[in-house]
Amino acid sequence: MLGRKFILLGLASCLASSLVTDALAKAPANPKPGKTQVSKVAVKPVAKKAKPGKTAKLVTPLAAVSTAKFAVATPATRLPAVVSDSGPEAQLVTIFKEIEANRLGNALQLTDALLSQHPNYRLASLIKGDLLLARRQDIQTFGAMTGAPPDKVADLRAEAIVRLRGYREKPETKNIPRYLLQMQPDQRHAIVVDTKRSRLYLYENDLSNGGRPRFVADYYVTQGKLGAEKVSEGDKKTPIGVYHVTSSVPRQKLADLYGSGAFPINYPNEWDKRQGRNGSGIWLHGTPSNTYSRPPKASEGCVVLTNQDLDIVAKSLQVGLTPVIISNSVEWLSFDDWAKERNELNKSIDAWRTDWESRDTERYMRHYSKRFKTNDQSLEQFAAQKKQVNASKEWIKVKTENLSVFRNPGKEEVVVVTFDQDYRSNNLNNLMKKRQYWLREDGKWKIIYEGSA
């Protein structure tokens, strides 16, 4: 009988740091403007001494160590206690609740059920090992089995924490990732990765609502061993930026390490190259056949999902179209603020197009940053060429279609704009797919790079 004193400090911490609790409910109802209220309550599990013949109970206050908040671009809004419907998170929460309530037999049955679904799930195996060990002795820590490698236990504890936080901290349906300003009509879905939370969010292009992104699902992911903000080849970091899926590699052409498939992305992109960043081989991919999931930080820089989750996400990926935006911490906008930012940028893009049609080179060049350059021209060379070309034109007409606008995560305000350009004039017609990077400079949006996409 599982009646021994059972103190799982690590598991209690996982549970406490992921659930919305009584401590959070006691936070001030009207926090001061501009300040995010975070409740901090120490978690001190205490095992009461059992009387002879009675089972000792675990006493663990269900309190938040630090209830993490989403970074927001507008005043912070508390996330609701809603749940995600993907992955084993719901089962883990139930298991930890049973442990807290000292219903260890129930916890063991639930863990066995989880392992029957995912036999290679190491976190579940570790929990089961501790539960079985509790039959014979007191447990003082998470991963108490003899010989359990401390680094592996730490990895599994980290996975438990981020999974449970993700379970409880799903974004509000009235908020949108700041980066998804506009998707072109044939882009069915977009992916946003939050490396801080080890979470991938899948959004649908809701054309019935003017192309407003609609939340679909979220998934646990693994990032680089040394975190995010990749700079160079071999630094074991995941890049931050706006990328696109460039190809699909089936399982048959992959080593077992990459699981059920792989989807390379276009790192380094034009902006990365301008910042001196390099490297290659950044993919979305699955896990080895003998592994259900990997720790939060375990890849060489790729974004890794369980094979089960990758197979689901893969159905929404379009090669050459699906944007993959990777951020350290996702910023969220209300519908109104999202529409305001989107409209502001669309006006800037349309003004650029109109001024090009005017053949007034000075007006046209006002849309370009002082730091502008192409792959082979400086700002001065580019301006001189445009002036020469405009002198030979009697008229110019420019159309921009299939427009997408994605804000780049990071310190600088940069937006990636991609569209089909239809250029016509009295002596030349040209169709091309163009990509521009717009930078906010002196309070106005200016083009810092442009070229073919």
C-alpha positions as CSV (number, residue, x, y, z in Angstrom):
1,M,0.0,0.0,0.0
2,L,1.3,3.4,-0.9
3,G,1.0,4.7,2.6
4,R,4.5,6.0,3.3
5,K,5.3,9.7,3.9
6,F,5.8,11.1,0.3
7,I,7.5,14.4,-0.3
8,L,8.1,15.2,-3.9
9,L,9.6,18.7,-3.7
10,G,10.3,18.9,-7.4
11,L,6.8,17.8,-8.4
12,A,5.2,20.1,-6.0
13,S,7.2,23.0,-7.3
14,C,6.2,22.0,-10.9
15,L,2.5,22.0,-9.9
16,A,2.7,25.1,-7.9
17,S,4.5,27.2,-10.5
18,S,2.0,26.2,-13.2
19,L,-1.5,26.5,-11.7
20,V,-3.6,29.6,-11.1
21,T,-3.9,29.6,-7.3
22,D,-5.5,31.1,-4.3
23,A,-2.4,33.4,-4.0
24,L,-3.1,34.8,-7.4
25,A,-6.7,35.4,-6.6
26,K,-5.6,37.6,-3.7
27,A,-3.7,40.0,-6.0
28,P,-4.9,43.6,-6.0
29,A,-8.1,43.9,-8.0
30,N,-7.0,47.2,-9.5
31,P,-3.3,47.3,-10.1
32,K,-1.6,50.6,-10.8
33,P,-1.5,51.4,-14.6
34,G,1.6,50.2,-16.3
35,K,2.6,47.7,-13.7
36,T,2.1,44.0,-13.8
37,Q,1.1,42.4,-10.5
38,V,2.9,39.1,-9.8
39,S,2.2,37.1,-6.7
40,K,5.0,35.3,-5.1
41,V,4.4,32.8,-2.4
42,A,7.0,30.4,-1.1
43,V,6.2,26.7,-1.5
44,K,7.2,24.7,1.5
45,P,5.9,21.1,1.4
46,V,5.6,19.8,4.9
47,A,4.9,16.2,5.8
48,K,3.0,15.8,9.0
49,K,4.1,13.0,11.3
50,A,1.6,10.1,11.1
51,K,0.1,8.5,14.2
52,P,0.8,4.8,14.5
53,G,-1.3,2.8,12.0
54,K,-2.3,5.9,10.0
55,T,-1.1,7.1,6.7
56,A,1.0,10.3,6.7
57,K,-0.4,13.0,4.5
58,L,1.5,15.3,2.2
59,V,0.8,18.9,3.0
60,T,1.8,21.1,0.1
61,P,0.2,24.6,-0.2
62,L,-1.0,25.0,-3.8
63,A,0.6,28.4,-4.3
64,A,2.3,30.1,-7.2
65,V,6.0,30.6,-6.9
66,S,5.8,33.2,-9.7
67,T,2.9,33.2,-12.0
68,A,4.5,34.0,-15.3
69,K,2.9,36.5,-17.6
70,F,2.9,36.9,-21.4
71,A,4.8,40.0,-22.5
72,V,2.3,42.4,-23.9
73,A,2.6,45.4,-26.2
74,T,-0.3,47.0,-24.5
75,P,-1.3,47.1,-20.8
76,A,-1.0,43.5,-19.5
77,T,-4.1,41.4,-19.2
78,R,-4.2,38.5,-16.9
79,L,-4.5,35.2,-18.7
80,P,-7.4,33.0,-17.8
81,A,-7.2,29.6,-16.2
82,V,-7.9,27.8,-19.5
83,V,-6.4,24.6,-20.7
84,S,-4.7,23.4,-23.9
85,D,-6.0,20.4,-25.6
86,S,-2.7,19.1,-27.0
87,G,-0.1,16.7,-25.4
88,P,-0.1,14.9,-22.1
89,E,-0.3,18.1,-20.0
90,A,-3.8,17.5,-18.7
91,Q,-2.9,14.0,-17.5
92,L,0.3,15.4,-15.8
93,V,-1.8,17.9,-13.9
94,T,-4.2,15.3,-12.7
95,I,-1.3,13.0,-11.6
96,F,0.3,15.8,-9.6
97,K,-3.1,16.7,-8.0
98,E,-3.4,13.1,-6.9
99,I,0.1,13.2,-5.4
100,E,-0.7,16.4,-3.6
101,A,-3.9,14.9,-2.2
102,N,-1.9,11.8,-1.1
103,R,-3.9,9.5,-3.4
104,L,-0.8,7.8,-4.5
105,G,-2.5,4.7,-5.8
106,N,-4.6,6.8,-8.1
107,A,-1.5,8.7,-9.2
108,L,0.2,5.4,-10.1
109,Q,-2.8,4.2,-12.1
110,L,-2.9,7.5,-14.0
111,T,0.8,7.3,-14.7
112,D,0.5,3.8,-16.0
113,A,-2.3,4.9,-18.3
114,L,0.0,7.7,-19.6
115,L,2.8,5.3,-20.2
116,S,0.4,2.9,-22.1
117,Q,-0.2,5.8,-24.5
118,H,3.4,6.9,-24.7
119,P,5.7,4.1,-23.7
120,N,8.9,6.1,-24.3
121,Y,7.8,9.1,-22.2
122,R,10.7,9.5,-19.8
123,L,9.1,12.0,-17.5
124,A,6.2,9.6,-16.9
125,S,8.7,6.8,-16.3
126,L,10.5,8.9,-13.7
127,I,7.3,9.8,-11.9
128,K,6.3,6.1,-11.8
129,G,9.7,5.1,-10.4
130,D,9.2,7.6,-7.6
131,L,5.7,6.4,-6.8
132,L,6.9,2.8,-6.7
133,L,9.9,3.7,-4.5
134,A,7.5,5.4,-2.1
135,R,6.2,2.0,-1.2
136,R,9.4,1.2,0.6
137,Q,10.8,4.5,1.8
138,D,10.3,8.2,2.3
139,I,10.9,10.3,-0.8
140,Q,12.7,13.6,-0.4
141,T,13.1,14.8,-3.9
142,F,12.0,14.4,-7.5
143,G,13.8,11.6,-9.2
144,A,14.8,9.7,-6.1
145,M,15.6,6.4,-7.7
146,T,19.1,5.2,-7.0
147,G,21.4,6.0,-9.9
148,A,19.1,8.6,-11.5
149,P,21.5,11.0,-13.3
150,P,21.1,14.5,-11.8
151,D,21.3,16.3,-15.2
152,K,18.7,14.0,-16.7
153,V,16.4,14.6,-13.7
154,A,16.9,18.3,-14.0
155,D,15.9,18.1,-17.7
156,L,12.7,16.2,-16.9
157,R,11.8,18.7,-14.1
158,A,12.3,21.5,-16.6
159,E,10.0,19.8,-19.0
160,A,7.3,19.3,-16.4
161,I,7.4,22.9,-15.5
162,V,7.1,24.3,-19.0
163,R,4.4,21.8,-20.0
164,L,2.2,22.7,-17.0
165,R,2.7,26.4,-17.5
166,G,1.7,26.0,-21.1
167,Y,-1.4,24.0,-20.1
168,R,-2.6,26.9,-17.9
169,E,-1.3,29.9,-19.8
170,K,-2.9,29.6,-23.2
171,P,-3.4,33.0,-24.8
172,E,-6.7,34.7,-24.6
173,T,-8.8,34.4,-27.7
174,K,-9.2,38.2,-27.9
175,N,-5.4,38.7,-28.2
176,I,-3.2,38.2,-31.2
177,P,0.6,37.7,-31.5
178,R,1.9,41.1,-32.5
179,Y,3.9,39.6,-35.3
180,L,1.0,38.4,-37.5
181,L,0.0,41.7,-38.9
182,Q,-1.2,40.4,-42.3
183,M,-1.1,37.0,-44.0
184,Q,-1.6,36.7,-47.7
185,P,-4.9,35.0,-48.7
186,D,-3.3,31.7,-49.7
187,Q,-1.3,31.4,-46.4
188,R,-3.7,29.1,-44.5
189,H,-1.8,29.0,-41.2
190,A,1.1,30.7,-39.3
191,I,3.4,29.4,-36.6
192,V,4.6,31.4,-33.7
193,V,7.2,29.9,-31.3
194,D,7.8,31.2,-27.8
195,T,11.3,29.9,-26.7
196,K,10.9,31.2,-23.2
197,R,7.8,29.0,-22.7
198,S,8.9,26.2,-25.0
199,R,5.6,26.5,-26.8
200,L,4.5,26.6,-30.5
201,Y,1.3,28.3,-31.3
202,L,-0.7,27.5,-34.5
203,Y,-2.9,30.2,-36.0
204,E,-5.3,30.1,-38.9
205,N,-5.8,32.8,-41.5
206,D,-9.4,33.6,-40.8
207,L,-10.5,35.1,-44.1
208,S,-14.1,35.4,-42.9
209,N,-12.8,38.0,-40.4
210,G,-10.6,40.0,-42.8
211,G,-7.6,37.8,-42.4
212,R,-7.4,38.1,-38.7
213,P,-5.4,35.3,-37.1
214,R,-7.4,32.8,-35.2
215,F,-5.8,30.6,-32.5
216,V,-6.0,26.9,-33.3
217,A,-3.7,24.9,-30.9
218,D,-0.4,25.0,-29.0
219,Y,2.3,22.4,-28.6
220,Y,5.4,21.8,-26.4
221,V,8.7,22.2,-28.2
222,T,12.4,21.8,-27.6
223,Q,14.9,24.5,-28.6
224,G,18.7,24.8,-28.8
225,K,20.8,23.5,-25.9
226,L,22.1,27.0,-25.2
227,G,18.8,28.7,-25.7
228,A,17.8,31.2,-28.4
229,E,19.2,34.2,-30.4
230,K,21.4,32.2,-32.8
231,V,24.4,34.1,-34.1
232,S,26.8,31.6,-35.7
233,E,27.2,28.1,-37.0
234,G,27.4,25.5,-34.2
235,D,26.5,27.8,-31.4
236,K,23.6,25.4,-30.4
237,K,21.1,28.2,-30.3
238,T,17.7,28.7,-32.0
239,P,17.3,31.8,-34.2
240,I,14.9,34.6,-33.5
241,G,13.1,36.1,-36.5
242,V,10.6,35.8,-39.3
243,Y,11.1,32.7,-41.4
244,H,9.2,30.5,-43.9
245,V,9.0,26.8,-44.4
246,T,11.2,26.1,-47.5
247,S,10.8,22.3,-48.0
248,S,9.6,19.0,-46.6
249,V,11.8,16.1,-45.9
250,P,10.0,12.7,-45.3
251,R,11.0,10.2,-42.7
252,Q,12.4,7.9,-45.3
253,K,15.2,10.4,-46.1
254,L,16.1,11.2,-42.5
255,A,18.2,9.8,-39.8
256,D,16.2,8.5,-36.8
257,L,17.2,11.6,-34.8
258,Y,14.7,13.7,-36.8
259,G,11.7,11.6,-36.2
260,S,8.7,11.5,-38.4
261,G,9.7,14.3,-40.7
262,A,11.5,17.7,-41.1
263,F,10.6,21.1,-42.4
264,P,13.6,23.3,-43.1
265,I,13.2,27.1,-42.7
266,N,15.1,29.9,-44.4
267,Y,17.6,30.8,-41.7
268,P,19.6,32.9,-42.2
269,N,17.2,35.3,-43.8
270,E,18.2,38.7,-45.4
271,W,17.9,40.5,-42.0
272,D,20.1,37.9,-40.3
273,K,22.8,38.3,-42.9
274,R,22.7,42.1,-42.5
275,Q,23.3,41.5,-38.7
276,G,26.3,39.3,-39.4
277,R,24.4,36.1,-38.3
278,N,25.3,32.8,-40.1
279,G,24.7,29.1,-39.8
280,S,22.4,26.6,-41.6
281,G,20.2,23.5,-41.1
282,I,17.5,25.0,-38.8
283,W,14.4,22.8,-39.1
284,L,11.2,21.9,-37.5
285,H,11.4,18.2,-36.9
286,G,10.3,15.2,-34.7
287,T,12.0,13.0,-32.1
288,P,13.9,9.7,-32.3
289,S,11.8,6.5,-32.4
290,N,12.9,5.6,-28.8
291,T,11.9,9.0,-27.4
292,Y,8.5,10.5,-26.8
293,S,9.8,14.1,-26.1
294,R,13.1,15.9,-25.5
295,P,13.9,18.4,-22.7
296,P,13.2,22.1,-23.3
297,K,16.8,22.8,-24.3
298,A,18.2,19.8,-26.1
299,S,18.6,20.5,-29.9
300,E,21.4,21.8,-31.9
301,G,19.2,24.8,-32.7
302,C,16.2,23.3,-34.4
303,V,12.6,23.5,-33.1
304,V,11.6,20.0,-32.1
305,L,8.1,18.6,-31.5
306,T,7.0,15.1,-30.5
307,N,6.3,12.9,-33.6
308,Q,2.6,12.9,-32.7
309,D,2.5,16.7,-32.6
310,L,4.6,17.2,-35.7
311,D,2.3,14.9,-37.7
312,I,-0.6,17.1,-36.7
313,V,1.2,20.4,-37.4
314,A,2.5,19.1,-40.7
315,K,-1.0,19.1,-42.1
316,S,-1.1,22.9,-41.8
317,L,2.3,23.6,-43.3
318,Q,2.7,24.9,-46.9
319,V,6.1,24.7,-48.4
320,G,7.2,28.2,-49.5
321,L,4.3,29.9,-47.8
322,T,3.8,29.1,-44.1
323,P,5.5,31.7,-41.9
324,V,7.5,30.5,-38.8
325,I,8.1,33.4,-36.4
326,I,10.4,32.6,-33.5
327,S,10.4,34.9,-30.5
328,N,12.1,35.0,-27.1
329,S,8.8,35.9,-25.5
330,V,5.6,36.5,-27.6
331,E,4.1,40.0,-27.5
332,W,0.3,40.1,-27.7
333,L,-2.1,42.8,-29.1
334,S,-5.8,43.4,-28.6
335,F,-7.9,43.2,-31.8
336,D,-8.1,47.0,-31.9
337,D,-4.4,47.6,-31.4
338,W,-3.6,44.9,-34.0
339,A,-5.9,46.6,-36.6
340,K,-4.3,50.0,-35.8
341,E,-0.7,48.7,-36.4
342,R,-1.8,46.8,-39.5
343,N,-3.5,49.9,-41.0
344,E,-0.6,52.1,-40.3
345,L,1.8,49.9,-42.1
346,N,-0.5,49.3,-45.1
347,K,-0.8,53.1,-45.5
348,S,3.0,53.4,-45.5
349,I,3.3,50.6,-48.1
350,D,0.6,52.2,-50.3
351,A,2.2,55.7,-50.1
352,W,5.5,54.1,-51.3
353,R,3.7,52.6,-54.2
354,T,1.9,55.8,-55.1
355,D,5.1,57.9,-54.9
356,W,6.8,55.4,-57.2
357,E,4.1,56.0,-59.7
358,S,4.5,59.7,-59.5
359,R,8.1,59.5,-61.0
360,D,9.1,62.0,-58.4
361,T,12.4,60.5,-57.2
362,E,12.8,62.8,-54.2
363,R,9.3,61.8,-52.9
364,Y,10.0,58.2,-53.6
365,M,13.3,58.1,-51.8
366,R,11.7,59.6,-48.6
367,H,10.4,56.0,-48.0
368,Y,14.0,54.6,-47.7
369,S,16.1,54.5,-44.6
370,K,19.4,56.2,-44.2
371,R,20.7,52.7,-43.6
372,F,19.2,51.2,-46.7
373,K,21.2,49.0,-49.0
374,T,20.4,46.1,-51.4
375,N,22.7,43.1,-52.0
376,D,24.8,45.2,-54.4
377,Q,23.8,48.9,-54.0
378,S,24.2,51.6,-51.4
379,L,21.4,54.1,-50.8
380,E,23.2,56.7,-53.0
381,Q,23.7,54.2,-55.9
382,F,20.1,53.1,-55.6
383,A,18.8,56.7,-55.7
384,A,20.9,57.6,-58.7
385,Q,19.7,54.6,-60.6
386,K,16.0,55.4,-59.8
387,K,16.5,59.0,-60.9
388,Q,18.0,57.9,-64.2
389,V,15.2,55.3,-64.8
390,N,12.4,57.8,-64.0
391,A,13.8,60.3,-66.5
392,S,13.1,57.8,-69.3
393,K,9.5,57.1,-68.2
394,E,6.3,58.7,-69.5
395,W,4.2,56.8,-66.9
396,I,4.5,54.1,-64.3
397,K,1.8,51.8,-62.8
398,V,2.6,49.5,-59.8
399,K,0.3,46.9,-58.2
400,T,1.0,45.0,-55.0
401,E,-0.9,41.8,-54.5
402,N,-0.8,38.8,-52.1
403,L,0.6,41.1,-49.4
404,S,2.0,39.7,-46.1
405,V,3.3,41.8,-43.2
406,F,5.1,40.2,-40.3
407,R,6.7,42.1,-37.4
408,N,10.2,40.8,-36.6
409,P,10.7,39.9,-32.9
410,G,13.6,41.8,-31.3
411,K,14.7,45.1,-29.9
412,E,14.5,47.1,-33.2
413,E,11.1,47.7,-34.8
414,V,11.4,45.8,-38.1
415,V,8.6,44.5,-40.3
416,V,9.0,41.9,-43.1
417,V,6.8,42.8,-46.1
418,T,6.3,40.3,-49.0
419,F,4.1,40.8,-52.1
420,D,3.7,40.1,-55.8
421,Q,4.7,43.2,-57.7
422,D,3.2,44.0,-61.1
423,Y,5.2,46.9,-62.6
424,R,4.2,48.5,-65.9
425,S,5.5,51.5,-67.8
426,N,5.6,52.9,-71.3
427,N,8.8,50.9,-72.1
428,L,8.9,48.0,-69.6
429,N,6.6,45.5,-67.9
430,N,7.8,43.3,-65.1
431,L,6.3,40.7,-62.6
432,M,8.3,39.7,-59.5
433,K,7.9,38.6,-55.9
434,K,9.5,41.2,-53.7
435,R,10.5,41.2,-50.1
436,Q,11.2,44.4,-48.1
437,Y,12.3,45.0,-44.6
438,W,10.8,48.2,-43.1
439,L,12.4,49.9,-40.0
440,R,10.8,52.5,-37.8
441,E,13.2,55.5,-38.1
442,D,12.6,58.9,-36.6
443,G,9.0,57.8,-35.9
444,K,8.2,56.8,-39.5
445,W,8.4,53.5,-41.3
446,K,11.3,53.4,-43.8
447,I,12.6,50.6,-46.1
448,I,16.0,49.3,-45.0
449,Y,16.3,46.5,-47.5
450,E,14.5,45.2,-50.6
451,G,15.1,42.4,-53.1
452,S,13.4,39.5,-54.8
453,A,11.8,36.9,-52.5
